[in-house]
């Protein structure tokens, strides 16, 4: 049987996660959202900041980048 060139299609569907934040982290996230709201001139929900914060953290973590490069993607 012939092997297809497209054999591994990644599922890019959003994944819903539920997390518990310590109270101090939740308060700081709310303060951060307020500061972003003031700076941008539009309301920003604290929960909307989590994805870009995690993305930024992983993108700037050099050790993670080096280790990720050696791990096959599923």
ZARO-785266 format. One record per atom (N, C-alpha, C, CB): atom name; residue number from 1; y, z, x; residue in one letter. Coordinates in Angstrom, 3 decimals. Glycine has a CB too. Layout:
<atoms>
   fifi   loza      north         up       east   bado
     CA    NUM          Y          Z          X      a
...
</atoms>
This chain:
<atoms>
   fifi   loza      north         up       east   bado
      N      1     -1.170      0.000      0.834      x
     CA      1      0.000      0.000      0.000      x
      C      1      1.245      0.000      0.887      x
     CB      1     -0.008      1.210     -0.953      x
      N      2      2.235     -0.778      0.503      x
     CA      2      3.470     -0.891      1.276      x
      C      2      4.293      0.381      1.157      x
     CB      2      4.291     -2.100      0.810      x
      N      3      4.946      0.723      2.251      x
     CA      3      5.805      1.913      2.248      x
      C      3      7.217      1.495      1.862      x
     CB      3      5.798      2.626      3.643      x
      N      4      7.787      2.192      0.883      x
     CA      4      9.141      1.895      0.450      x
      C      4     10.156      2.391      1.467      x
     CB      4      9.413      2.517     -0.914      x
      N      5     11.239      1.667      1.620      x
     CA      5     12.294      2.102      2.530      x
      C      5     13.013      3.327      1.996      x
     CB      5     13.290      0.978      2.765      x
      N      6     13.144      3.438      0.679      x
     CA      6     13.742      4.611      0.057      x
      C      6     12.622      5.509     -0.426      x
     CB      6     14.692      4.217     -1.113      x
      N      7     12.275      6.478      0.386      x
     CA      7     11.166      7.346      0.007      x
      C      7     11.601      8.767     -0.295      x
     CB      7     10.139      7.361      1.095      x
      N      8     12.747      9.173      0.225      x
     CA      8     13.178     10.553      0.056      x
      C      8     14.607     10.570     -0.463      x
     CB      8     13.066     11.338      1.386      x
      N      9     14.748     10.675     -1.781      x
     CA      9     16.061     10.735     -2.393      x
      C      9     16.422     12.202     -2.568      x
     CB      9     16.096      9.970     -3.756      x
      N     10     17.528     12.609     -1.974      x
     CA     10     17.953     14.001     -2.075      x
      C     10     18.518     14.285     -3.455      x
     CB     10     18.990     14.330     -0.999      x
      N     11     18.199     15.441     -3.980      x
     CA     11     18.734     15.874     -5.259      x
      C     11     20.079     16.543     -5.004      x
     CB     11     17.748     16.839     -5.993      x
      N     12     21.155     15.873     -5.398      x
     CA     12     22.502     16.415     -5.190      x
      C     12     23.044     17.099     -6.437      x
     CB     12     23.452     15.310     -4.762      x
      N     13     22.135     17.438     -7.359      x
     CA     13     22.569     18.125     -8.570      x
      C     13     23.084     19.510     -8.211      x
     CB     13     21.417     18.221     -9.597      x
      N     14     24.143     19.957     -8.896      x
     CA     14     24.630     21.311     -8.635      x
      C     14     23.553     22.351     -8.935      x
     CB     14     25.883     21.597     -9.469      x
      N     15     23.585     23.413     -8.191      x
     CA     15     22.640     24.509     -8.374      x
      C     15     23.446     25.736     -8.764      x
     CB     15     21.785     24.770     -7.076      x
      N     16     23.066     26.353     -9.864      x
     CA     16     23.784     27.539    -10.310      x
      C     16     23.153     28.772     -9.679      x
     CB     16     23.776     27.647    -11.857      x
      N     17     23.991     29.579     -9.048      x
     CA     17     23.544     30.808     -8.425      x
      C     17     24.294     31.983     -9.038      x
     CB     17     23.749     30.759     -6.895      x
      N     18     23.632     33.105     -9.100      x
     CA     18     24.280     34.336     -9.527      x
      C     18     24.279     35.266     -8.327      x
     CB     18     23.556     34.986    -10.769      x
      N     19     25.448     35.755     -7.970      x
     CA     19     25.549     36.648     -6.816      x
      C     19     26.267     37.924     -7.221      x
     CB     19     26.288     35.959     -5.642      x
      N     20     25.946     38.976     -6.532      x
     CA     20     26.655     40.239     -6.708      x
      C     20     27.522     40.443     -5.482      x
     CB     20     25.665     41.442     -6.918      x
      N     21     28.798     40.653     -5.725      x
     CA     21     29.734     40.896     -4.634      x
      C     21     30.086     42.375     -4.611      x
     CB     21     31.013     40.023     -4.783      x
      N     22     30.209     42.931     -3.425      x
     CA     22     30.727     44.294     -3.348      x
      C     22     32.124     44.311     -3.963      x
     CB     22     30.755     44.811     -1.868      x
      N     23     32.506     45.448     -4.525      x
     CA     23     33.794     45.560     -5.211      x
      C     23     34.961     45.152     -4.321      x
     CB     23     33.999     46.979     -5.700      x
      N     24     34.931     45.548     -3.054      x
     CA     24     36.052     45.206     -2.169      x
      C     24     36.134     43.707     -1.912      x
     CB     24     35.923     45.948     -0.841      x
      N     25     34.992     43.042     -1.835      x
     CA     25     34.989     41.588     -1.639      x
      C     25     35.511     40.897     -2.900      x
     CB     25     33.559     41.079     -1.290      x
      N     26     35.113     41.395     -4.049      x
     CA     26     35.597     40.834     -5.314      x
      C     26     37.117     40.981     -5.432      x
     CB     26     34.904     41.522     -6.507      x
      N     27     37.612     42.144     -5.071      x
     CA     27     39.067     42.361     -5.114      x
      C     27     39.784     41.421     -4.148      x
     CB     27     39.408     43.829     -4.773      x
      N     28     39.265     41.289     -2.949      x
     CA     28     39.886     40.399     -1.967      x
      C     28     39.831     38.941     -2.426      x
     CB     28     39.196     40.546     -0.605      x
      N     29     38.742     38.549     -3.065      x
     CA     29     38.629     37.188     -3.580      x
      C     29     39.686     36.944     -4.666      x
     CB     29     37.206     36.936     -4.138      x
      N     30     39.909     37.938     -5.508      x
     CA     30     40.941     37.830     -6.540      x
      C     30     42.331     37.728     -5.922      x
     CB     30     40.876     39.030     -7.485      x
      N     31     42.585     38.520     -4.898      x
     CA     31     43.869     38.454     -4.201      x
      C     31     44.034     37.087     -3.543      x
     CB     31     43.980     39.582     -3.143      x
      N     32     42.986     36.595     -2.914      x
     CA     32     43.030     35.285     -2.265      x
      C     32     43.354     34.207     -3.298      x
     CB     32     41.683     34.976     -1.556      x
      N     33     42.694     34.273     -4.462      x
     CA     33     42.947     33.301     -5.523      x
      C     33     44.393     33.364     -5.989      x
     CB     33     42.006     33.541     -6.703      x
      N     34     44.932     34.566     -6.087      x
     CA     34     46.338     34.724     -6.484      x
      C     34     47.261     34.087     -5.451      x
     CB     34     46.690     36.219     -6.660      x
      N     35     46.971     34.286     -4.184      x
     CA     35     47.795     33.700     -3.128      x
      C     35     47.699     32.171     -3.130      x
     CB     35     47.374     34.252     -1.761      x
      N     36     46.500     31.649     -3.331      x
     CA     36     46.330     30.189     -3.407      x
      C     36     47.078     29.654     -4.622      x
     CB     36     44.819     29.803     -3.482      x
      N     37     47.016     30.383     -5.728      x
     CA     37     47.716     29.973     -6.943      x
      C     37     49.219     29.897     -6.707      x
     CB     37     47.412     30.943     -8.088      x
      N     38     49.772     30.907     -6.054      x
     CA     38     51.211     30.916     -5.752      x
      C     38     51.590     29.736     -4.864      x
     CB     38     51.612     32.237     -5.070      x
      N     39     50.752     29.513     -3.838      x
     CA     39     51.053     28.455     -2.875      x
      C     39     50.940     27.069     -3.490      x
     CB     39     50.127     28.558     -1.683      x
      N     40     49.940     26.884     -4.363      x
     CA     40     49.706     25.558     -4.942      x
      C     40     50.512     25.323     -6.215      x
     CB     40     48.233     25.378     -5.238      x
      N     41     50.991     26.412     -6.835      x
     CA     41     51.743     26.274     -8.073      x
      C     41     50.883     26.086     -9.304      x
     CB     41     52.674     25.138     -7.958      x
      N     42     49.587     26.296     -9.170      x
     CA     42     48.702     26.216    -10.333      x
      C     42     47.641     27.296    -10.237      x
     CB     42     48.046     24.819    -10.441      x
      N     43     47.193     27.748    -11.396      x
     CA     43     46.221     28.847    -11.447      x
      C     43     44.881     28.422    -10.845      x
     CB     43     46.021     29.321    -12.901      x
      N     44     44.313     29.306    -10.046      x
     CA     44     43.004     29.071     -9.435      x
      C     44     42.129     30.278     -9.747      x
     CB     44     43.119     28.835     -7.880      x
      N     45     40.959     30.007    -10.324      x
     CA     45     40.013     31.085    -10.614      x
      C     45     39.332     31.517     -9.317      x
     CB     45     38.956     30.634    -11.669      x
      N     46     39.147     32.805     -9.119      x
     CA     46     38.475     33.271     -7.899      x
      C     46     37.121     32.598     -7.669      x
     CB     46     38.284     34.772     -7.961      x
      N     47     36.341     32.418     -8.714      x
     CA     47     35.003     31.815     -8.560      x
      C     47     35.075     30.397     -7.991      x
     CB     47     34.277     31.790     -9.909      x
      N     48     36.183     29.679     -8.264      x
     CA     48     36.329     28.304     -7.763      x
      C     48     36.549     28.252     -6.257      x
     CB     48     37.484     27.616     -8.464      x
      N     49     36.846     29.385     -5.653      x
     CA     49     37.072     29.423     -4.210      x
      C     49     35.789     29.584     -3.411      x
     CB     49     38.011     30.542     -3.872      x
      N     50     34.735     30.031     -4.062      x
     CA     50     33.512     30.386     -3.336      x
      C     50     32.894     29.176     -2.643      x
     CB     50     32.496     31.009     -4.288      x
      N     51     32.754     28.050     -3.345      x
     CA     51     32.131     26.866     -2.735      x
      C     51     32.923     26.381     -1.532      x
     CB     51     32.006     25.738     -3.761      x
      N     52     34.236     26.170     -1.638      x
     CA     52     34.944     25.714     -0.438      x
      C     52     34.923     26.736      0.697      x
     CB     52     36.373     25.385     -0.785      x
      N     53     34.885     28.019      0.356      x
     CA     53     34.814     29.037      1.412      x
      C     53     33.480     28.977      2.149      x
     CB     53     35.022     30.438      0.819      x
      N     54     32.402     28.838      1.403      x
     CA     54     31.076     28.753      2.042      x
      C     54     30.973     27.463      2.841      x
     CB     54     29.939     28.823      0.983      x
      N     55     31.479     26.360      2.280      x
     CA     55     31.447     25.091      3.012      x
      C     55     32.224     25.197      4.325      x
     CB     55     32.025     23.958      2.145      x
      N     56     33.396     25.774      4.252      x
     CA     56     34.237     25.918      5.449      x
      C     56     33.559     26.806      6.489      x
     CB     56     35.614     26.502      5.074      x
      N     57     32.973     27.908      6.007      x
     CA     57     32.287     28.819      6.913      x
      C     57     31.157     28.088      7.655      x
     CB     57     31.729     30.031      6.134      x
      N     58     30.321     27.373      6.923      x
     CA     58     29.191     26.687      7.561      x
      C     58     29.659     25.544      8.455      x
     CB     58     28.229     26.152      6.500      x
      N     59     30.712     24.841      8.050      x
     CA     59     31.215     23.720      8.848      x
      C     59     31.806     24.175     10.176      x
     CB     59     32.261     22.952      8.063      x
      N     60     32.295     25.408     10.229      x
     CA     60     32.929     25.888     11.461      x
      C     60     32.044     26.826     12.273      x
     CB     60     34.214     26.588     11.128      x
      N     61     30.834     27.064     11.806      x
     CA     61     29.898     27.930     12.539      x
      C     61     29.136     27.063     13.546      x
     CB     61     28.899     28.665     11.553      x
      N     62     29.542     27.125     14.788      x
     CA     62     28.949     26.262     15.824      x
      C     62     27.460     26.496     16.009      x
     CB     62     29.651     26.480     17.141      x
      N     63     27.047     27.742     15.993      x
     CA     63     25.614     28.035     16.175      x
      C     63     24.814     27.433     15.023      x
     CB     63     25.366     29.574     16.260      x
      N     64     25.317     27.551     13.813      x
     CA     64     24.639     26.964     12.657      x
      C     64     24.524     25.447     12.823      x
     CB     64     25.395     27.307     11.352      x
      N     65     25.611     24.808     13.249      x
     CA     65     25.599     23.359     13.442      x
      C     65     24.568     22.921     14.460      x
     CB     65     26.960     22.882     13.869      x
      N     66     24.491     23.654     15.576      x
     CA     66     23.497     23.307     16.601      x
      C     66     22.083     23.501     16.082      x
     CB     66     23.707     24.151     17.862      x
      N     67     21.850     24.616     15.410      x
     CA     67     20.511     24.889     14.895      x
      C     67     20.140     23.939     13.772      x
     CB     67     20.416     26.323     14.410      x
      N     68     21.091     23.618     12.921      x
     CA     68     20.830     22.693     11.802      x
      C     68     20.433     21.315     12.319      x
     CB     68     22.074     22.574     10.892      x
      N     69     21.046     20.895     13.411      x
     CA     69     20.748     19.569     13.971      x
      C     69     19.285     19.450     14.362      x
     CB     69     21.634     19.290     15.187      x
      N     70     18.655     20.565     14.669      x
     CA     70     17.254     20.525     15.073      x
      C     70     16.259     20.753     13.938      x
     CB     70     17.024     21.540     16.125      x
      N     71     16.768     20.938     12.715      x
     CA     71     15.900     21.198     11.575      x
      C     71     15.799     19.949     10.713      x
     CB     71     16.422     22.389     10.746      x
      N     72     14.574     19.472     10.447      x
     CA     72     14.437     18.299      9.573      x
      C     72     14.952     18.621      8.171      x
     CB     72     12.959     17.832      9.508      x
      N     73     15.695     17.673      7.579      x
     CA     73     16.231     17.859      6.232      x
      C     73     15.149     17.565      5.196      x
     CB     73     17.463     16.950      6.001      x
      N     74     15.081     18.404      4.184      x
     CA     74     14.070     18.241      3.136      x
      C     74     14.475     17.163      2.157      x
     CB     74     13.843     19.555      2.396      x
</atoms>
